[in-house]
Amino acid sequence: MIGTLLVSFLTLVQLNCENVFDCRHDEGKNDYEWLSDAGRHWSYKKYWRKLNNLSKEIISCGGEGAEWALPDLVALCEIENDSVMVDLTRKSLLRKAGYHYVMTTSPDERGIDVALMYSPYSFALLRHHTLRVEPVGNRHPTRDILYVSGRLVSGDTLHVYVVHAPSRSGGERASRPYRLKVAERLCQSIDSLRQATPNPHIVVAGDFNDYSGDSALVRLAQHGLTDVSEGVEGTHGAKGTYKYQGKWGSLDHIFVSSSWSSRLLDCRIHDLPFLLEKDEKYGGMQPRRTYVGFRYHDGFSDHLPLVARFLLPTTETGNE
């Protein structure tokens, strides 16, 4: 018997979807802005348009031509609830993709959650749970961190964390302790994982609301995680995943453990032309979002996706 070394790929997408709310009120949540009688005049027609736009965006992240394949893992931020994920995976343009998902049910005041969508053909779910982040002082509760582990076709176990850290509301310095609290909670979980599993393969993806070099991200780097998305750009002019007042920057990041960084093939910002539009005020291009202020714009998101590909060596056994 001999073994032939084969190589396959695992594609991970990270995307802040920008306010994916259904049209129903969730008890105890401040989601009134996204009801049909509110100022945005949100409707089921716009909601389904949003889901199908996101579907097109995710499908396009799989590449082009003969090498195209659906992404294996999709880390999503700003998803309202389980109903949205059911609609996205079973009723939108992604309904035939066969995606499964897990998500958080956070104490966030608006009802914002994170989710991991995965292909069961390339990621066999082992377990998942949420990590609660206790509020700092009088700060309102933030989003839970999602932890998921699964078995890959290579036989490896991959541990995935999905993060949506607190915003910079009130200013970067004033809000910094809240994002540091998220980083500390994440590091605590990784410490526990490393105690139970020597040299685990770890990916942390999400919207950190921080740029490279900011305190919370430095804390993750000090904890043995590498930001493989640092400095990456798109192929159609995007120099970050987010554009604010004419300046590109990346609030979205993908971190990996040292054991997994050697598997990285490439990482990029996904900025195909249909996801962009002219920045009339500051020049250049910008993400094509769903709303500009309160004016419906029929776009995708104010963030662009990150796409990372990893090598997965496998062995096929045959007769000599």
C-alpha positions as a Markdown table, in Angstrom:
| # | Residue | x | y | z |
|---|---|---|---|---|
| 1 | Met | 0.0 | 0.0 | 0.0 |
| 2 | Ile | 1.3 | 3.5 | -0.8 |
| 3 | Gly | 0.0 | 6.9 | 0.1 |
| 4 | Thr | -0.3 | 9.7 | -2.5 |
| 5 | Leu | -0.2 | 13.2 | -1.0 |
| 6 | Leu | -3.1 | 15.3 | -2.2 |
| 7 | Val | -3.7 | 19.0 | -1.6 |
| 8 | Ser | -7.0 | 20.7 | -1.1 |
| 9 | Phe | -8.0 | 24.1 | 0.1 |
| 10 | Leu | -10.1 | 25.6 | 2.9 |
| 11 | Thr | -11.6 | 29.0 | 2.1 |
| 12 | Leu | -12.7 | 31.2 | 5.0 |
| 13 | Val | -14.7 | 34.4 | 4.5 |
| 14 | Gln | -15.2 | 37.1 | 7.1 |
| 15 | Leu | -17.9 | 39.7 | 6.5 |
| 16 | Asn | -19.7 | 42.3 | 8.5 |
| 17 | Cys | -23.1 | 42.2 | 6.7 |
| 18 | Glu | -24.3 | 45.6 | 8.0 |
| 19 | Asn | -27.6 | 45.5 | 9.8 |
| 20 | Val | -29.4 | 42.3 | 8.6 |
| 21 | Phe | -32.7 | 42.7 | 10.4 |
| 22 | Asp | -35.9 | 41.0 | 9.7 |
| 23 | Cys | -39.1 | 43.1 | 9.8 |
| 24 | Arg | -40.4 | 41.8 | 13.1 |
| 25 | His | -39.8 | 43.2 | 16.6 |
| 26 | Asp | -37.8 | 41.0 | 19.0 |
| 27 | Glu | -39.1 | 41.3 | 22.5 |
| 28 | Gly | -36.7 | 43.3 | 24.7 |
| 29 | Lys | -34.5 | 44.5 | 21.8 |
| 30 | Asn | -34.1 | 48.0 | 20.4 |
| 31 | Asp | -34.8 | 47.0 | 16.8 |
| 32 | Tyr | -37.5 | 49.6 | 16.1 |
| 33 | Glu | -35.4 | 51.3 | 13.5 |
| 34 | Trp | -35.8 | 48.3 | 11.2 |
| 35 | Leu | -39.6 | 48.0 | 11.3 |
| 36 | Ser | -41.8 | 48.9 | 8.3 |
| 37 | Asp | -43.3 | 52.0 | 10.1 |
| 38 | Ala | -39.9 | 53.5 | 11.1 |
| 39 | Gly | -37.9 | 56.1 | 9.3 |
| 40 | Arg | -36.0 | 53.7 | 7.1 |
| 41 | His | -39.3 | 52.1 | 5.8 |
| 42 | Trp | -37.7 | 48.7 | 6.0 |
| 43 | Ser | -39.8 | 46.0 | 4.3 |
| 44 | Tyr | -39.8 | 42.4 | 3.4 |
| 45 | Lys | -39.0 | 43.3 | -0.2 |
| 46 | Lys | -35.9 | 45.1 | 0.9 |
| 47 | Tyr | -35.1 | 42.4 | 3.5 |
| 48 | Trp | -35.1 | 39.7 | 0.8 |
| 49 | Arg | -33.2 | 41.9 | -1.5 |
| 50 | Lys | -30.5 | 42.3 | 1.2 |
| 51 | Leu | -30.3 | 38.5 | 1.7 |
| 52 | Asn | -29.9 | 37.8 | -2.0 |
| 53 | Asn | -27.3 | 40.6 | -2.3 |
| 54 | Leu | -25.3 | 39.0 | 0.5 |
| 55 | Ser | -25.7 | 35.6 | -1.1 |
| 56 | Lys | -24.2 | 36.9 | -4.4 |
| 57 | Glu | -21.4 | 38.5 | -2.4 |
| 58 | Ile | -20.6 | 35.3 | -0.6 |
| 59 | Ile | -20.8 | 33.1 | -3.7 |
| 60 | Ser | -18.4 | 35.5 | -5.5 |
| 61 | Cys | -15.8 | 35.0 | -2.8 |
| 62 | Gly | -15.2 | 31.5 | -4.1 |
| 63 | Gly | -13.1 | 32.7 | -6.9 |
| 64 | Glu | -13.6 | 32.7 | -10.7 |
| 65 | Gly | -13.7 | 30.3 | -13.6 |
| 66 | Ala | -12.7 | 26.6 | -13.3 |
| 67 | Glu | -11.2 | 27.2 | -9.8 |
| 68 | Trp | -14.4 | 28.6 | -8.3 |
| 69 | Ala | -15.8 | 26.8 | -5.3 |
| 70 | Leu | -18.2 | 27.8 | -2.5 |
| 71 | Pro | -16.4 | 29.1 | 0.6 |
| 72 | Asp | -16.1 | 26.5 | 3.3 |
| 73 | Leu | -16.5 | 28.8 | 6.3 |
| 74 | Val | -18.2 | 32.2 | 6.5 |
| 75 | Ala | -17.9 | 34.2 | 9.7 |
| 76 | Leu | -20.8 | 36.8 | 9.8 |
| 77 | Cys | -21.3 | 39.9 | 11.9 |
| 78 | Glu | -24.4 | 42.0 | 12.4 |
| 79 | Ile | -27.0 | 39.2 | 12.0 |
| 80 | Glu | -30.2 | 39.9 | 14.0 |
| 81 | Asn | -31.4 | 36.4 | 14.9 |
| 82 | Asp | -31.9 | 32.8 | 14.0 |
| 83 | Ser | -34.7 | 33.6 | 11.7 |
| 84 | Val | -32.4 | 35.6 | 9.5 |
| 85 | Met | -29.9 | 32.7 | 9.3 |
| 86 | Val | -32.7 | 30.3 | 8.4 |
| 87 | Asp | -33.8 | 32.6 | 5.6 |
| 88 | Leu | -30.2 | 33.1 | 4.4 |
| 89 | Thr | -29.2 | 29.4 | 4.3 |
| 90 | Arg | -32.6 | 27.8 | 3.3 |
| 91 | Lys | -34.6 | 30.4 | 1.3 |
| 92 | Ser | -32.2 | 32.9 | -0.3 |
| 93 | Leu | -29.9 | 32.4 | -3.4 |
| 94 | Leu | -27.7 | 30.2 | -1.1 |
| 95 | Arg | -30.5 | 27.7 | -0.5 |
| 96 | Lys | -28.9 | 25.0 | -2.7 |
| 97 | Ala | -25.4 | 25.5 | -1.2 |
| 98 | Gly | -26.1 | 23.2 | 1.7 |
| 99 | Tyr | -24.7 | 25.5 | 4.3 |
| 100 | His | -25.3 | 24.8 | 8.0 |
| 101 | Tyr | -24.8 | 27.4 | 10.7 |
| 102 | Val | -24.3 | 28.1 | 14.4 |
| 103 | Met | -24.8 | 31.5 | 16.1 |
| 104 | Thr | -24.9 | 33.4 | 19.3 |
| 105 | Thr | -27.9 | 34.8 | 21.2 |
| 106 | Ser | -26.3 | 37.9 | 22.8 |
| 107 | Pro | -27.5 | 40.4 | 25.3 |
| 108 | Asp | -26.7 | 43.2 | 22.8 |
| 109 | Glu | -29.4 | 45.9 | 23.1 |
| 110 | Arg | -30.1 | 46.0 | 19.4 |
| 111 | Gly | -30.2 | 42.2 | 19.1 |
| 112 | Ile | -27.0 | 42.0 | 17.0 |
| 113 | Asp | -25.3 | 38.6 | 16.9 |
| 114 | Val | -22.5 | 36.7 | 15.1 |
| 115 | Ala | -22.7 | 33.5 | 13.2 |
| 116 | Leu | -20.5 | 30.9 | 11.5 |
| 117 | Met | -21.9 | 29.4 | 8.3 |
| 118 | Tyr | -20.1 | 26.2 | 7.2 |
| 119 | Ser | -20.2 | 23.5 | 4.6 |
| 120 | Pro | -20.7 | 20.1 | 6.3 |
| 121 | Tyr | -18.8 | 18.5 | 3.5 |
| 122 | Ser | -15.6 | 20.2 | 4.5 |
| 123 | Phe | -16.2 | 21.1 | 8.1 |
| 124 | Ala | -17.7 | 18.4 | 10.3 |
| 125 | Leu | -19.1 | 20.2 | 13.4 |
| 126 | Leu | -17.8 | 18.9 | 16.7 |
| 127 | Arg | -19.0 | 21.4 | 19.3 |
| 128 | His | -19.8 | 25.0 | 19.8 |
| 129 | His | -20.6 | 27.5 | 22.6 |
| 130 | Thr | -20.7 | 31.2 | 23.3 |
| 131 | Leu | -18.4 | 33.2 | 25.5 |
| 132 | Arg | -20.2 | 35.9 | 27.4 |
| 133 | Val | -18.3 | 39.2 | 27.9 |
| 134 | Glu | -19.2 | 41.0 | 31.1 |
| 135 | Pro | -19.9 | 44.7 | 30.7 |
| 136 | Val | -17.4 | 47.2 | 31.9 |
| 137 | Gly | -18.9 | 49.8 | 34.4 |
| 138 | Asn | -22.1 | 51.2 | 33.1 |
| 139 | Arg | -21.5 | 50.2 | 29.5 |
| 140 | His | -24.4 | 48.3 | 27.9 |
| 141 | Pro | -23.8 | 44.6 | 27.2 |
| 142 | Thr | -21.9 | 43.6 | 24.0 |
| 143 | Arg | -22.0 | 40.8 | 21.6 |
| 144 | Asp | -21.0 | 37.3 | 22.7 |
| 145 | Ile | -18.0 | 35.6 | 21.2 |
| 146 | Leu | -18.8 | 32.5 | 19.2 |
| 147 | Tyr | -16.6 | 29.4 | 19.5 |
| 148 | Val | -16.9 | 26.5 | 17.0 |
| 149 | Ser | -14.7 | 23.5 | 16.4 |
| 150 | Gly | -14.9 | 21.0 | 13.5 |
| 151 | Arg | -13.0 | 18.2 | 11.7 |
| 152 | Leu | -11.5 | 19.0 | 8.3 |
| 153 | Val | -11.0 | 16.7 | 5.4 |
| 154 | Ser | -7.3 | 16.6 | 6.3 |
| 155 | Gly | -8.2 | 15.1 | 9.6 |
| 156 | Asp | -7.2 | 18.2 | 11.5 |
| 157 | Thr | -9.5 | 19.8 | 14.1 |
| 158 | Leu | -10.0 | 23.6 | 13.5 |
| 159 | His | -11.1 | 25.9 | 16.3 |
| 160 | Val | -12.9 | 29.0 | 15.1 |
| 161 | Tyr | -13.8 | 32.1 | 17.1 |
| 162 | Val | -16.1 | 34.8 | 15.6 |
| 163 | Val | -15.9 | 38.3 | 17.2 |
| 164 | His | -17.8 | 41.5 | 16.9 |
| 165 | Ala | -16.1 | 43.9 | 19.4 |
| 166 | Pro | -17.8 | 47.0 | 20.8 |
| 167 | Ser | -17.9 | 50.1 | 18.5 |
| 168 | Arg | -15.9 | 53.3 | 18.9 |
| 169 | Ser | -19.0 | 55.2 | 20.0 |
| 170 | Gly | -17.9 | 58.0 | 22.4 |
| 171 | Gly | -14.4 | 58.0 | 20.8 |
| 172 | Glu | -11.6 | 55.5 | 20.4 |
| 173 | Arg | -9.9 | 56.2 | 23.8 |
| 174 | Ala | -13.1 | 56.2 | 25.8 |
| 175 | Ser | -14.3 | 52.9 | 24.3 |
| 176 | Arg | -10.9 | 51.2 | 24.2 |
| 177 | Pro | -11.4 | 49.4 | 27.6 |
| 178 | Tyr | -14.5 | 47.6 | 26.2 |
| 179 | Arg | -12.6 | 46.1 | 23.3 |
| 180 | Leu | -9.7 | 45.2 | 25.5 |
| 181 | Lys | -12.3 | 43.3 | 27.7 |
| 182 | Val | -13.3 | 41.3 | 24.6 |
| 183 | Ala | -9.6 | 40.5 | 23.8 |
| 184 | Glu | -9.0 | 39.4 | 27.4 |
| 185 | Arg | -12.1 | 37.1 | 27.3 |
| 186 | Leu | -10.9 | 35.6 | 24.0 |
| 187 | Cys | -7.4 | 35.1 | 25.4 |
| 188 | Gln | -8.8 | 33.3 | 28.5 |
| 189 | Ser | -10.7 | 30.9 | 26.2 |
| 190 | Ile | -7.6 | 30.2 | 24.1 |
| 191 | Asp | -5.6 | 29.5 | 27.2 |
| 192 | Ser | -8.1 | 26.9 | 28.3 |
| 193 | Leu | -8.1 | 25.4 | 24.8 |
| 194 | Arg | -4.3 | 25.2 | 24.8 |
| 195 | Gln | -4.3 | 23.5 | 28.2 |
| 196 | Ala | -6.6 | 20.8 | 26.8 |
| 197 | Thr | -5.1 | 20.5 | 23.3 |
| 198 | Pro | -1.4 | 20.9 | 22.6 |
| 199 | Asn | -0.7 | 23.3 | 19.8 |
| 200 | Pro | -4.3 | 23.7 | 18.5 |
| 201 | His | -5.2 | 25.1 | 15.1 |
| 202 | Ile | -7.0 | 28.4 | 15.8 |
| 203 | Val | -8.7 | 31.0 | 13.6 |
| 204 | Val | -10.2 | 34.2 | 15.0 |
| 205 | Ala | -12.2 | 36.2 | 12.6 |
| 206 | Gly | -14.5 | 39.2 | 12.9 |
| 207 | Asp | -15.0 | 42.9 | 13.1 |
| 208 | Phe | -12.8 | 44.1 | 16.0 |
| 209 | Asn | -13.6 | 47.8 | 15.5 |
| 210 | Asp | -9.8 | 48.4 | 15.8 |
| 211 | Tyr | -7.0 | 48.9 | 13.4 |
| 212 | Ser | -3.7 | 47.1 | 13.3 |
| 213 | Gly | -1.5 | 48.4 | 16.2 |
| 214 | Asp | -4.4 | 49.2 | 18.5 |
| 215 | Ser | -4.3 | 47.9 | 22.0 |
| 216 | Ala | -6.7 | 45.0 | 21.8 |
| 217 | Leu | -5.1 | 43.7 | 18.6 |
| 218 | Val | -1.6 | 44.0 | 20.2 |
| 219 | Arg | -2.9 | 41.9 | 23.1 |
| 220 | Leu | -3.9 | 39.1 | 20.7 |
| 221 | Ala | -0.5 | 39.3 | 19.0 |
| 222 | Gln | 1.2 | 39.0 | 22.4 |
| 223 | His | -0.9 | 35.9 | 22.9 |
| 224 | Gly | 0.6 | 34.1 | 20.0 |
| 225 | Leu | -1.9 | 35.0 | 17.3 |
| 226 | Thr | -0.8 | 36.4 | 13.9 |
| 227 | Asp | -3.0 | 38.8 | 11.9 |
| 228 | Val | -2.8 | 37.3 | 8.4 |
| 229 | Ser | -5.1 | 40.0 | 7.1 |
| 230 | Glu | -2.8 | 42.9 | 8.1 |
| 231 | Gly | -1.9 | 45.1 | 5.2 |
| 232 | Val | -3.9 | 43.1 | 2.6 |
| 233 | Glu | -5.6 | 45.0 | -0.2 |
| 234 | Gly | -8.1 | 44.3 | -2.9 |
| 235 | Thr | -7.5 | 44.0 | -6.6 |
| 236 | His | -9.9 | 46.8 | -7.6 |
| 237 | Gly | -8.7 | 49.7 | -5.5 |
| 238 | Ala | -9.8 | 48.8 | -1.9 |
| 239 | Lys | -7.0 | 49.5 | 0.6 |
| 240 | Gly | -9.1 | 48.3 | 3.5 |
| 241 | Thr | -12.3 | 46.6 | 4.4 |
| 242 | Tyr | -14.0 | 49.9 | 5.5 |
| 243 | Lys | -13.9 | 53.5 | 4.3 |
| 244 | Tyr | -14.5 | 56.4 | 6.7 |
| 245 | Gln | -14.4 | 60.0 | 5.5 |
| 246 | Gly | -12.4 | 59.2 | 2.5 |
| 247 | Lys | -9.8 | 57.0 | 4.2 |
| 248 | Trp | -9.6 | 53.2 | 3.8 |
| 249 | Gly | -8.9 | 51.2 | 6.9 |
| 250 | Ser | -9.5 | 47.6 | 8.1 |
| 251 | Leu | -11.6 | 47.1 | 11.2 |
| 252 | Asp | -12.0 | 43.4 | 10.1 |
| 253 | His | -9.3 | 40.9 | 10.8 |
| 254 | Ile | -8.4 | 37.3 | 10.6 |
| 255 | Phe | -5.9 | 36.0 | 13.3 |
| 256 | Val | -4.4 | 32.5 | 13.3 |
| 257 | Ser | -2.3 | 30.5 | 15.7 |
| 258 | Ser | 1.3 | 29.6 | 14.8 |
| 259 | Ser | 0.4 | 26.0 | 14.0 |
| 260 | Trp | -2.2 | 27.2 | 11.4 |
| 261 | Ser | -0.2 | 30.2 | 9.9 |
| 262 | Ser | 2.0 | 27.8 | 8.0 |
| 263 | Arg | -1.1 | 26.6 | 6.1 |
| 264 | Leu | -2.0 | 30.0 | 4.8 |
| 265 | Leu | -1.9 | 30.2 | 1.0 |
| 266 | Asp | -3.2 | 33.8 | 0.6 |
| 267 | Cys | -5.5 | 36.4 | 2.1 |
| 268 | Arg | -7.2 | 39.3 | 0.3 |
| 269 | Ile | -9.9 | 41.9 | 0.5 |
| 270 | His | -12.7 | 40.9 | -1.9 |
| 271 | Asp | -13.5 | 44.0 | -3.8 |
| 272 | Leu | -15.1 | 43.0 | -7.1 |
| 273 | Pro | -16.5 | 46.0 | -9.0 |
| 274 | Phe | -20.1 | 45.1 | -8.3 |
| 275 | Leu | -19.4 | 45.6 | -4.5 |
| 276 | Leu | -18.1 | 49.1 | -5.1 |
| 277 | Glu | -19.3 | 52.5 | -6.2 |
| 278 | Lys | -17.8 | 55.9 | -6.8 |
| 279 | Asp | -17.0 | 58.0 | -3.7 |
| 280 | Glu | -18.6 | 61.2 | -4.9 |
| 281 | Lys | -17.4 | 63.2 | -1.9 |
| 282 | Tyr | -13.8 | 62.1 | -1.3 |
| 283 | Gly | -12.9 | 60.5 | -4.6 |
| 284 | Gly | -12.0 | 57.0 | -5.6 |
| 285 | Met | -14.2 | 54.0 | -4.8 |
| 286 | Gln | -16.1 | 52.9 | -1.7 |
| 287 | Pro | -18.2 | 49.9 | -0.6 |
| 288 | Arg | -21.7 | 49.9 | -2.0 |
| 289 | Arg | -23.9 | 49.8 | 1.2 |
| 290 | Thr | -27.6 | 49.2 | 1.8 |
| 291 | Tyr | -28.4 | 52.7 | 3.0 |
| 292 | Val | -26.8 | 56.1 | 2.7 |
| 293 | Gly | -28.1 | 57.8 | 5.8 |
| 294 | Phe | -31.8 | 57.0 | 5.6 |
| 295 | Arg | -31.9 | 56.7 | 1.8 |
| 296 | Tyr | -32.3 | 53.2 | 0.6 |
| 297 | His | -29.4 | 52.4 | -1.7 |
| 298 | Asp | -29.9 | 48.7 | -2.6 |
| 299 | Gly | -26.3 | 47.7 | -1.9 |
| 300 | Phe | -24.4 | 45.0 | 0.0 |
| 301 | Ser | -22.6 | 46.3 | 3.1 |
| 302 | Asp | -20.4 | 49.1 | 4.3 |
| 303 | His | -17.7 | 46.5 | 4.9 |
| 304 | Leu | -15.9 | 44.4 | 2.3 |
| 305 | Pro | -15.2 | 40.7 | 2.9 |
| 306 | Leu | -11.9 | 39.2 | 3.8 |
| 307 | Val | -11.1 | 35.9 | 2.1 |
| 308 | Ala | -8.3 | 33.6 | 3.4 |
| 309 | Arg | -7.3 | 30.3 | 1.8 |
| 310 | Phe | -5.5 | 27.6 | 3.6 |
| 311 | Leu | -3.7 | 24.4 | 2.3 |
| 312 | Leu | -5.0 | 21.1 | 3.5 |
| 313 | Pro | -2.7 | 18.2 | 2.8 |
| 314 | Thr | -4.5 | 14.8 | 2.7 |
| 315 | Thr | -3.3 | 11.3 | 1.9 |
| 316 | Glu | -5.0 | 8.9 | -0.5 |
| 317 | Thr | -4.1 | 5.3 | 0.0 |
| 318 | Gly | -4.0 | 3.0 | -3.0 |
| 319 | Asn | -2.5 | -0.4 | -4.2 |
| 320 | Glu | 0.9 | -0.5 | -5.7 |
